[in-house]
């Protein structure tokens, strides 16, 4: 077997471990899930699991690294763009798609807030949100408080809307677009000073 084939297989196993761990963390909570349970759900030995990850925190960190990479790319892109309304709308649109792709991770974060506060991963996520907020806000330090609140509320709307509307009937894409529309309205008002 070629080294690429081995890497792909190893990558698939790593992904399976992440998926199962995130599923168990969401179902039972991070603290109540053991490596043994993850291995059992995967139908592998603990030794096979240890080959890829030594601790639950290693698994969680790898999940965050993989699922937040698009956020880091968005932040880097946003920092290079002019602070126009078009840029801000593009950031919110791309962020909406990222949230949709990372829904299991955000479900975990919502249901395990105490754990998130204790892990370094939670602090790095908070830093990402502050960077996004900075890009969405005006450069001027004299920006009115209402504009700052609208920008913060736009991000909160995207996160909160994802959870609140999750249980509602309806097309997921239609819900995503409605949440995005409200977030864009808030940032537009902030940008235009209305």
MARBA-3410 file (N, C-alpha, C, O; in Angstrom, 1 decimal):
194
0.8,-1.2,0.0,0.0,0.0,0.0,0.9,1.2,0.0,1.9,1.3,0.7 ~ 0.5,2.2,-0.8,1.3,3.5,-0.8,1.2,4.3,0.5,0.2,4.0,1.2 ~ 2.1,5.2,0.7,2.0,6.0,1.9,0.8,6.9,1.9,0.2,7.2,2.9 ~ 0.3,7.3,0.7,-0.9,8.1,0.6,-2.1,7.3,1.0,-3.0,7.8,1.7 ~ -2.1,6.0,0.6,-3.2,5.1,1.0,-3.3,5.0,2.6,-4.3,5.0,3.2
-2.1,4.8,3.2,-2.0,4.6,4.6,-2.5,5.9,5.3,-3.2,5.9,6.3 ~ -2.0,7.1,4.8,-2.4,8.4,5.3,-3.9,8.6,5.2,-4.6,9.0,6.2 ~ -4.5,8.2,4.1,-6.0,8.4,3.9,-6.7,7.5,4.9,-7.7,8.0,5.6 ~ -6.3,6.2,5.1,-6.9,5.4,6.0,-6.8,5.9,7.4,-7.7,5.9,8.2 ~ -5.6,6.3,7.8,-5.3,6.9,9.1,-6.2,8.1,9.3,-6.8,8.3,10.4
-6.3,8.9,8.3,-7.1,10.1,8.4,-8.6,9.8,8.5,-9.3,10.5,9.3 ~ -9.1,8.7,7.9,-10.5,8.3,8.0,-10.7,7.8,9.5,-11.7,8.2,10.0 ~ -9.8,7.1,10.0,-9.9,6.6,11.4,-9.9,7.8,12.4,-10.8,7.9,13.3 ~ -9.1,8.8,12.1,-9.0,10.0,13.0,-10.3,10.7,12.9,-10.9,11.1,13.9 ~ -10.9,10.8,11.7,-12.2,11.5,11.5,-13.3,10.7,12.2,-14.2,11.3,12.8
-13.3,9.4,12.1,-14.3,8.6,12.8,-14.2,8.8,14.3,-15.3,8.9,14.9 ~ -13.0,8.8,14.8,-12.8,9.0,16.3,-13.4,10.4,16.6,-14.2,10.5,17.6 ~ -13.1,11.4,15.9,-13.6,12.8,16.2,-15.2,12.8,16.1,-15.8,13.3,17.0 ~ -15.7,12.2,15.1,-17.2,12.2,14.9,-17.9,11.5,16.1,-18.9,12.0,16.6 ~ -17.4,10.3,16.4,-18.0,9.5,17.5,-17.8,10.2,18.9,-18.7,10.3,19.7
-16.6,10.8,19.1,-16.4,11.5,20.3,-17.3,12.7,20.5,-17.9,12.9,21.5 ~ -17.4,13.5,19.4,-18.3,14.6,19.4,-19.8,14.2,19.7,-20.5,14.9,20.4 ~ -20.1,13.1,19.1,-21.5,12.6,19.3,-21.7,12.2,20.7,-22.7,12.6,21.3 ~ -20.7,11.5,21.3,-20.9,11.1,22.7,-20.8,12.3,23.6,-21.5,12.4,24.6 ~ -19.9,13.3,23.3,-19.8,14.5,24.2,-21.1,15.2,24.2,-21.5,15.7,25.2
-21.8,15.3,23.0,-23.0,16.0,22.9,-24.1,15.2,23.6,-25.0,15.8,24.3 ~ -24.1,13.9,23.5,-25.2,13.1,24.2,-25.0,13.1,25.7,-26.0,13.3,26.4 ~ -23.8,12.8,26.2,-23.6,12.6,27.6,-22.9,13.7,28.3,-23.0,13.8,29.6 ~ -22.3,14.6,27.6,-21.5,15.6,28.2,-20.0,15.2,28.1,-19.7,14.0,28.2 ~ -19.2,16.2,28.1,-17.7,15.9,27.9,-17.2,15.1,29.1,-16.5,14.1,29.0
-17.5,15.6,30.3,-17.0,15.0,31.6,-17.4,13.6,31.8,-16.7,12.8,32.3 ~ -18.6,13.3,31.3,-19.2,11.9,31.6,-18.8,10.9,30.5,-19.1,9.7,30.6 ~ -18.0,11.3,29.5,-17.6,10.4,28.4,-16.2,10.0,28.7,-15.3,10.8,28.9 ~ -15.9,8.7,28.6,-14.6,8.2,28.8,-14.0,7.8,27.4,-14.7,7.5,26.5 ~ -12.7,7.7,27.4,-12.0,7.1,26.2,-12.5,5.7,26.0,-12.6,5.3,24.8
-12.7,5.0,27.0,-13.2,3.6,26.9,-14.5,3.6,26.1,-14.7,2.7,25.2 ~ -15.4,4.5,26.4,-16.7,4.5,25.7,-16.5,4.9,24.3,-17.2,4.4,23.4 ~ -15.6,5.8,24.0,-15.4,6.2,22.6,-14.8,5.0,21.9,-15.3,4.7,20.7 ~ -13.9,4.3,22.5,-13.3,3.1,21.8,-14.4,2.0,21.6,-14.5,1.4,20.5 ~ -15.3,1.8,22.6,-16.3,0.8,22.4,-17.3,1.2,21.3,-17.7,0.3,20.5
-17.7,2.4,21.2,-18.6,2.9,20.2,-18.0,2.7,18.8,-18.7,2.4,17.8 ~ -16.7,2.9,18.7,-16.0,2.7,17.5,-15.7,1.2,17.2,-15.3,0.8,16.1 ~ -15.8,0.4,18.2,-15.5,-1.1,18.1,-14.0,-1.2,17.8,-13.6,-2.0,17.0 ~ -13.2,-0.5,18.6,-11.7,-0.6,18.5,-11.2,-0.7,19.9,-11.9,-0.5,20.9 ~ -9.9,-1.1,20.1,-9.3,-1.2,21.4,-8.9,0.2,21.8,-8.8,1.1,21.0
-8.7,0.3,23.2,-8.2,1.6,23.7,-6.8,1.9,23.1,-6.5,3.1,22.9 ~ -6.0,0.9,22.9,-4.7,1.1,22.3,-4.8,1.7,20.9,-4.0,2.5,20.5 ~ -5.8,1.2,20.1,-5.9,1.8,18.8,-6.3,3.3,18.9,-5.9,4.1,18.1 ~ -7.2,3.6,19.8,-7.6,4.9,20.1,-6.4,5.8,20.5,-6.2,6.9,20.0 ~ -5.6,5.3,21.4,-4.4,6.0,21.9,-3.4,6.2,20.8,-2.6,7.2,20.9
-3.4,5.4,19.8,-2.5,5.6,18.6,-2.7,7.0,18.0,-1.8,7.7,17.6 ~ -4.0,7.4,18.0,-4.4,8.7,17.4,-4.5,9.8,18.4,-4.1,11.0,18.1 ~ -5.0,9.5,19.6,-5.2,10.6,20.6,-5.0,10.0,22.0,-5.4,8.9,22.3 ~ -4.2,10.7,22.8,-3.9,10.3,24.2,-5.0,10.6,25.2,-5.1,9.9,26.2 ~ -5.7,11.7,25.0,-6.7,12.2,25.9,-7.9,12.7,25.2,-8.0,12.9,24.0
-9.0,12.8,26.0,-10.2,13.4,25.5,-10.0,14.9,25.0,-10.5,15.3,24.0 ~ -9.1,15.6,25.8,-8.9,17.0,25.4,-8.1,17.0,24.0,-8.3,17.9,23.3 ~ -7.2,16.0,23.8,-6.6,15.9,22.5,-7.6,15.8,21.4,-7.5,16.4,20.3 ~ -8.6,14.9,21.6,-9.7,14.7,20.6,-10.4,16.0,20.4,-10.6,16.5,19.2 ~ -10.8,16.7,21.5,-11.6,17.9,21.4,-10.8,19.0,20.7,-11.3,19.7,19.9
-9.5,19.1,21.0,-8.7,20.1,20.4,-8.6,19.9,18.9,-8.6,20.8,18.1 ~ -8.4,18.6,18.5,-8.3,18.3,17.1,-9.6,18.6,16.4,-9.6,19.1,15.2 ~ -10.7,18.4,17.0,-12.0,18.7,16.4,-12.1,20.2,16.2,-12.5,20.7,15.1 ~ -11.8,21.0,17.2,-11.8,22.4,17.1,-10.9,22.9,16.0,-11.2,23.8,15.2 ~ -9.7,22.4,16.0,-8.7,22.8,15.0,-9.2,22.6,13.6,-9.1,23.5,12.7
-9.8,21.4,13.4,-10.3,21.1,12.0,-11.5,21.9,11.7,-11.7,22.4,10.5 ~ -12.5,22.1,12.6,-13.7,22.8,12.3,-13.6,24.3,12.4,-14.5,25.0,11.9 ~ -12.6,24.8,13.1,-12.5,26.3,13.2,-11.4,26.8,12.2,-11.3,28.0,12.0 ~ -10.8,26.0,11.5,-9.8,26.4,10.4,-10.5,27.4,9.5,-9.9,28.4,9.1 ~ -11.7,27.1,9.0,-12.4,28.0,8.1,-12.7,29.4,8.7,-12.7,30.4,8.1
-12.9,29.4,10.0,-13.1,30.7,10.7,-11.8,31.5,10.7,-11.8,32.7,10.5 ~ -10.7,30.8,11.0,-9.4,31.5,10.9,-9.1,32.0,9.5,-8.6,33.1,9.4 ~ -9.4,31.3,8.5,-9.3,31.7,7.1,-10.1,32.9,6.8,-9.7,33.9,6.2 ~ -11.4,32.9,7.3,-12.3,34.0,7.2,-11.7,35.3,7.9,-11.8,36.4,7.3 ~ -11.2,35.1,9.1,-10.7,36.3,9.8,-9.5,36.8,9.0,-9.4,38.1,8.9
-8.6,36.0,8.6,-7.4,36.5,7.8,-7.9,37.2,6.6,-7.3,38.3,6.3 ~ -8.9,36.7,5.9,-9.4,37.3,4.7,-10.0,38.7,5.0,-9.7,39.7,4.4 ~ -10.8,38.7,6.1,-11.5,39.9,6.5,-10.6,41.0,6.9,-10.8,42.2,6.7 ~ -9.4,40.7,7.5,-8.5,41.7,8.0,-7.8,42.4,6.8,-7.3,43.5,6.9 ~ -7.8,41.7,5.6,-7.1,42.2,4.4,-8.1,43.1,3.6,-7.7,43.7,2.6
-9.4,43.0,3.9,-10.4,43.7,3.1,-10.7,45.1,3.6,-10.5,45.4,4.8 ~ -11.2,46.0,2.7,-11.6,47.3,3.2,-12.8,47.1,4.1,-13.6,46.2,3.9 ~ -13.0,48.0,5.0,-14.2,47.9,6.0,-15.5,48.4,5.3,-16.1,49.3,5.9 ~ -15.8,47.9,4.2,-17.0,48.3,3.5,-18.2,47.4,3.9,-18.0,46.4,4.5 ~ -19.4,47.9,3.6,-20.6,47.1,4.0,-20.6,45.8,3.2,-21.0,44.8,3.7
-20.1,45.9,1.9,-20.0,44.7,1.1,-19.1,43.6,1.8,-19.5,42.4,1.8 ~ -18.0,44.0,2.3,-17.1,43.1,3.0,-17.8,42.5,4.2,-17.7,41.3,4.4 ~ -18.5,43.3,5.0,-19.1,42.9,6.2,-20.2,41.9,5.8,-20.4,40.8,6.5 ~ -21.0,42.1,4.8,-22.0,41.2,4.3,-21.4,39.9,3.9,-21.9,38.8,4.2 ~ -20.2,39.9,3.2,-19.5,38.7,2.7,-19.1,37.9,3.9,-19.1,36.7,3.9
-18.6,38.6,5.0,-18.1,37.9,6.2,-19.2,37.2,6.8,-19.1,36.0,7.2 ~ -20.4,37.8,7.0,-21.5,37.2,7.6,-22.0,36.0,6.8,-22.4,35.0,7.3 ~ -22.0,36.2,5.5,-22.5,35.1,4.6,-21.6,33.9,4.7,-22.1,32.8,4.9 ~ -20.3,34.1,4.6,-19.4,33.0,4.8,-19.4,32.4,6.2,-19.4,31.2,6.3 ~ -19.6,33.2,7.2,-19.6,32.7,8.5,-20.9,31.9,8.7,-20.9,30.9,9.4
-22.0,32.2,8.1,-23.2,31.5,8.2,-23.0,30.1,7.6,-23.5,29.1,8.2 ~ -22.3,30.0,6.5,-22.0,28.7,5.9,-21.1,27.8,6.8,-21.2,26.6,7.0 ~ -20.1,28.5,7.5,-19.2,27.8,8.4,-20.0,27.3,9.6,-19.8,26.1,10.0 ~ -20.9,28.0,10.1,-21.7,27.6,11.2,-22.5,26.4,10.9,-22.7,25.4,11.6 ~ -23.1,26.4,9.7,-23.9,25.2,9.2,-23.0,24.0,9.1,-23.4,22.9,9.6
-21.8,24.1,8.6,-20.9,23.0,8.5,-20.4,22.5,9.8,-20.1,21.3,10.0 ~ -20.3,23.4,10.8,-19.8,23.0,12.1,-20.9,22.9,13.2,-20.6,23.0,14.4 ~ -22.1,22.6,12.7,-23.2,22.6,13.7,-23.0,21.6,14.9,-23.3,21.9,16.0 ~ -22.4,20.4,14.6,-22.2,19.5,15.8,-21.3,20.1,16.8,-21.5,19.9,18.0 ~ -20.3,20.8,16.4,-19.3,21.4,17.3,-20.0,22.5,18.1,-19.8,22.6,19.3
-20.8,23.3,17.5,-21.5,24.4,18.2,-22.6,23.8,19.1,-22.9,24.4,20.2 ~ -23.2,22.7,18.8,-24.1,22.0,19.7,-23.4,21.6,20.9,-23.8,21.8,22.1 ~ -22.2,21.0,20.7,-21.4,20.6,21.9,-21.0,21.8,22.7,-21.2,21.7,24.0 ~ -20.6,22.9,22.1,-20.2,24.1,22.9,-21.4,24.6,23.7,-21.2,25.0,24.9 ~ -22.6,24.6,23.1,-23.8,25.1,23.8,-24.1,24.2,25.0,-24.5,24.7,26.1
-24.0,22.9,24.8,-24.4,22.0,25.9,-23.3,21.7,26.9,-23.6,21.0,27.9 ~ -22.1,22.2,26.7,-21.0,21.9,27.6,-20.3,23.2,27.9,-19.0,23.3,27.8 ~ -21.0,24.3,28.2,-20.4,25.6,28.5,-19.4,25.6,29.6,-18.4,26.2,29.5 ~ -19.7,24.9,30.7,-18.7,24.9,31.8,-17.4,24.2,31.4,-16.3,24.8,31.7 ~ -17.5,23.2,30.6,-16.3,22.5,30.1,-15.5,23.5,29.2,-14.3,23.6,29.2
-16.2,24.2,28.3,-15.6,25.1,27.4,-14.8,26.2,28.1,-13.7,26.6,27.7 ~ -15.4,26.7,29.2,-14.7,27.7,30.0,-13.4,27.1,30.6,-12.4,27.9,30.7 ~ -13.3,25.9,30.9,-12.2,25.3,31.6,-11.1,24.9,30.6,-9.9,24.7,31.0 ~ -11.4,24.7,29.3,-10.5,24.2,28.3,-9.9,25.4,27.5,-10.6,26.4,27.3 ~ -8.6,25.2,27.2,-8.0,26.3,26.4,-8.7,26.5,25.1,-8.6,27.6,24.5
-9.3,25.5,24.6,-10.1,25.6,23.3,-11.2,26.7,23.4,-11.4,27.4,22.4 ~ -11.8,26.7,24.5,-12.9,27.7,24.7,-12.4,29.1,24.6,-13.0,30.0,24.0 ~ -11.2,29.4,25.2,-10.7,30.7,25.2,-10.2,31.1,23.8,-10.4,32.2,23.4 ~ -9.7,30.2,23.0,-9.3,30.5,21.6,-10.6,30.8,20.8,-10.5,31.6,19.8 ~ -11.7,30.1,21.1,-12.9,30.4,20.3,-13.4,31.8,20.6,-13.8,32.5,19.7
-13.3,32.2,21.9,-13.8,33.5,22.3,-12.9,34.5,21.6,-13.4,35.6,21.1 ~ -11.6,34.3,21.5,-10.7,35.2,20.8,-11.1,35.3,19.3,-11.1,36.4,18.7 ~ -11.5,34.2,18.7,-11.9,34.3,17.3,-13.2,35.2,17.1,-13.3,36.0,16.2 ~ -14.1,35.0,18.0,-15.3,35.8,18.0,-15.0,37.3,18.1,-15.6,38.2,17.5 ~ -14.1,37.6,19.0,-13.7,39.0,19.2,-13.0,39.6,17.9,-13.2,40.8,17.6
-12.3,38.8,17.3,-11.6,39.2,16.0,-12.7,39.5,14.9,-12.6,40.4,14.2 ~ -13.7,38.6,14.8,-14.7,38.8,13.9,-15.5,40.0,14.2,-15.8,40.8,13.3 ~ -15.8,40.2,15.5,-16.5,41.4,15.9,-15.7,42.7,15.5,-16.3,43.7,15.1 ~ -14.4,42.7,15.7,-13.6,43.8,15.4,-13.7,44.1,13.9,-13.7,45.3,13.5 ~ -13.7,43.1,13.0,-13.8,43.3,11.6,-15.1,43.8,11.2,-15.2,44.7,10.3
-16.2,43.4,11.9,-17.5,43.9,11.6,-17.8,45.3,12.1,-18.6,46.0,11.5 ~ -17.0,45.7,13.1,-17.2,47.0,13.7,-16.5,48.1,12.9,-15.7,47.8,12.0 ~ -16.8,49.3,13.2,-16.1,50.5,12.6,-14.7,50.6,13.1,-14.4,50.2,14.3 ~ -13.8,51.2,12.4,-12.4,51.5,12.8,-12.4,52.6,13.8,-11.5,52.7,14.7 ~ -13.4,53.5,13.8,-13.4,54.7,14.6,-13.7,54.4,16.0,-14.8,53.8,16.3
-12.9,54.8,17.0,-13.1,54.5,18.4,-14.4,55.2,18.9,-14.9,54.9,20.0 ~ -14.8,56.2,18.2,-16.0,57.0,18.6,-17.3,56.4,18.1,-18.3,57.0,18.1 ~ -17.2,55.1,17.6,-18.4,54.5,17.1,-19.5,54.4,18.2,-19.2,54.0,19.3 ~ -20.7,54.8,17.9,-21.7,54.8,18.9,-22.0,53.4,19.5,-21.8,52.4,18.8 ~ -22.3,53.4,20.8,-22.6,52.2,21.4,-23.6,51.3,20.7,-23.5,50.1,20.7
-24.7,52.0,20.2,-25.7,51.2,19.5,-25.2,50.5,18.3,-25.6,49.3,18.0 ~ -24.2,51.1,17.6,-23.6,50.4,16.4,-22.8,49.2,16.9,-22.8,48.1,16.3 ~ -22.0,49.4,18.0,-21.2,48.3,18.5,-22.2,47.1,19.0,-21.9,45.9,18.7 ~ -23.3,47.4,19.6,-24.2,46.4,20.1,-24.8,45.7,18.9,-25.0,44.5,18.9 ~ -25.2,46.5,17.8,-25.7,45.8,16.6,-24.8,44.8,16.0,-25.2,43.7,15.6
-23.5,45.1,16.0,-22.5,44.2,15.4,-22.4,43.0,16.3,-22.3,41.8,15.8 ~ -22.3,43.2,17.6,-22.3,42.0,18.5,-23.5,41.2,18.4,-23.5,40.0,18.3 ~ -24.7,41.9,18.3,-26.0,41.2,18.2,-26.1,40.4,16.9,-26.7,39.3,16.8 ~ -25.4,40.8,15.8,-25.4,40.1,14.6,-24.8,38.7,14.7,-25.3,37.7,14.3 ~ -23.6,38.7,15.4,-22.9,37.4,15.6,-23.8,36.6,16.6,-23.9,35.4,16.4
-24.3,37.2,17.6,-25.1,36.5,18.6,-26.4,35.9,17.9,-26.8,34.7,18.2 ~ -27.0,36.6,17.0,-28.1,36.2,16.2,-27.8,34.9,15.4,-28.6,34.0,15.4 ~ -26.6,34.9,14.8,-26.2,33.8,14.0,-26.0,32.5,14.9,-26.5,31.4,14.5 ~ -25.4,32.7,16.1,-25.2,31.6,17.0,-26.5,31.2,17.6,-26.9,30.0,17.6 ~ -27.2,32.1,18.2,-28.4,31.8,18.9,-29.5,31.3,18.0,-30.2,30.4,18.3
-29.6,31.9,16.8,-30.6,31.4,15.9,-30.5,30.0,15.5,-31.4,29.3,15.2 ~ -29.2,29.6,15.3,-28.9,28.2,15.0,-29.5,27.2,16.0,-30.0,26.2,15.6 ~ -29.5,27.6,17.3,-29.9,26.7,18.3,-31.5,26.8,18.5,-32.1,25.8,18.7 ~ -31.9,28.0,18.5,-33.4,28.2,18.7,-34.2,27.6,17.6,-35.2,27.0,17.9 ~ -33.8,27.8,16.4,-34.6,27.3,15.2,-34.3,25.8,14.9,-35.0,25.3,14.1
-33.3,25.3,15.6,-32.9,23.9,15.3,-34.1,22.9,15.4,-34.3,22.0,14.6 ~ -34.9,23.1,16.5,-36.0,22.2,16.7,-37.3,22.6,16.0,-38.3,21.8,16.0 ~ -37.3,23.8,15.4,-38.5,24.2,14.6,-38.6,23.4,13.3,-37.6,23.1,12.7 ~ -39.9,23.2,12.9,-40.1,22.6,11.6,-39.7,23.6,10.5,-39.6,24.8,10.7 ~ -39.3,23.1,9.4,-39.0,24.0,8.3,-37.6,23.5,7.7,-36.9,22.8,8.2
-37.4,24.1,6.5,-36.2,23.8,5.7,-35.0,24.5,6.4,-35.0,25.7,6.6 ~ -34.0,23.7,6.7,-32.8,24.2,7.4,-32.1,25.4,6.6,-31.6,26.3,7.2 ~ -32.1,25.3,5.3,-31.5,26.3,4.5,-32.4,27.6,4.5,-31.8,28.7,4.6 ~ -33.7,27.5,4.6,-34.5,28.6,4.7,-34.3,29.3,6.1,-34.3,30.5,6.2 ~ -34.1,28.5,7.1,-33.8,29.0,8.5,-32.5,29.8,8.5,-32.3,30.8,9.0
-31.5,29.1,7.8,-30.1,29.8,7.8,-30.2,31.1,7.1,-29.6,32.1,7.5 ~ -30.9,31.2,6.0,-31.1,32.4,5.2,-31.8,33.5,6.0,-31.4,34.7,6.0 ~ -32.8,33.1,6.8,-33.5,34.1,7.6,-32.7,34.6,8.7,-32.7,35.8,9.0 ~ -31.9,33.8,9.3,-30.9,34.2,10.4,-29.9,35.1,9.8,-29.6,36.2,10.3 ~ -29.4,34.8,8.6,-28.4,35.6,8.0,-29.0,37.0,7.6,-28.3,38.0,7.7
-30.2,37.0,7.1,-30.8,38.3,6.7,-30.9,39.2,7.9,-30.7,40.4,7.8 ~ -31.3,38.7,9.1,-31.4,39.5,10.3,-30.0,40.0,10.7,-29.9,41.2,11.1 ~ -29.0,39.1,10.7,-27.7,39.5,11.0,-27.2,40.6,10.1,-26.5,41.6,10.5 ~ -27.4,40.5,8.8,-27.0,41.5,7.8,-27.7,42.8,8.1,-27.1,43.9,7.9 ~ -29.0,42.7,8.4,-29.7,44.0,8.7,-29.1,44.7,9.9,-28.9,45.9,9.8
-28.7,44.0,10.9,-28.1,44.6,12.1,-26.8,45.3,11.7,-26.5,46.4,12.1 ~ -25.9,44.6,10.9,-24.6,45.2,10.6,-24.8,46.3,9.6,-24.1,47.3,9.6 ~ -25.8,46.2,8.7,-26.1,47.3,7.8,-26.5,48.6,8.6,-26.0,49.7,8.3 ~ -27.4,48.4,9.6,-27.8,49.5,10.4,-26.6,50.1,11.1,-26.4,51.4,11.2 ~ -25.7,49.3,11.7,-24.6,49.7,12.4,-23.6,50.5,11.4,-23.1,51.6,11.8
-23.4,49.9,10.2,-22.5,50.5,9.3,-23.0,51.9,8.8,-22.3,52.9,8.6 ~ -24.4,52.0,8.6,-25.0,53.2,8.1,-25.2,54.2,9.2,-25.7,55.4,8.9 ~ -25.0,53.8,10.4,-25.3,54.7,11.5,-26.8,55.0,11.8,-27.1,56.1,12.3 ~ -27.6,54.0,11.4,-29.1,54.2,11.7,-29.5,53.5,12.9,-30.7,53.5,13.2
END
